[in-house]
Amino acid sequence: MEVHIEATLDERSAGSRGDAFARWFRAAVDSFFPDPSAFTDSSILVDELFEGGGEELRTKGVWDNWPALEESLRRYPFWSDLTFHSPVDHEYDTIDVVGRVNGTYLRSDGSYAALSVGTAAGERIGEPEFCTRIVDFLAEALDGTDPAFVRVEHLNFSDTTNLERGLRRARRKSLRESRSYLRGYAWVTGVPSELAARLGDRQRLAATGAFYRVEELSSGGLLLQATETLAGYSDHAMRGIFTALAPVLPPGIPREDPAHPQMRLVLEDASGV
């Protein structure tokens, strides 16, 4: 898998958390994994309670078991995972994971949760149709939800953002302040309604020239697409995003991390922009 799509929900996110989980999984399957013949198998695992002891759904075949999965998701489980495997040429070959849809608590009390999609992409990261599908998926899955943060990245599946790592900012603190400071920025960045109001309306952000597409959610949040394709997200485009979003980024000078050479961020203090 190469593409990581992630949304964070918090206690101020609108609507039912269980409905948000079910809508995310349904939209993800329809957008990225619609053809059962393209996969050798799909498996479902849902655990309801962080402490254990709750109901568990563990089965194969998402299309045959969708009603049971949807029912489990609407109860807002602690952990939910849907995995897709690719065909192999020989029965002894390793079965590769080519896609995954996930929902999980980020804190044991369920006050914060992450929804994600990981998918193989290859050269499709340079195809406008595939990249448009990613943003269309987010607009459908998150409309009415007002997520605290959204990101789409290439080859970065870490549970912390590049900016959090660069600023050595604890994720707990970053989550708690996610409606005061944006957790980071990427090829697609989702901004909650509170920060969207500080940045200005859709037309004002579009006028900066930093974004290829600005999508407004009915909840008041924004989805900001930097370039037409993920492959086209250059350092120049990244700097434009950084400058446009600087008013809502946390202060501090990020540092490179030798353990994570793939980090992509501008090594400047946003408060000085």
ABEGO torsion letter per residue (X at the ends): XABBBBBBBBAABBEBAAAAAAAAAAAAAAAABABAAABABBBBBBBABAAEGBBBBBBBGAAAAAAAAAAAAAAGBABBBBBBBBBBABAABBBBBABBBBBBBABAAGABBBBBBBBBAEAAAABAAAAAAAAAAAAAAABGAGBABBBBBBGBABABBAAAAAAGBBAAAAAAAAAABBAEBBABBBBBAAAAAAAEBAAAAAAAGABABBBBBAAGBBBBBABABAAABBAAAAAAAAAAAAAABBBEBBBBBAABAABBBBBBBAAAX
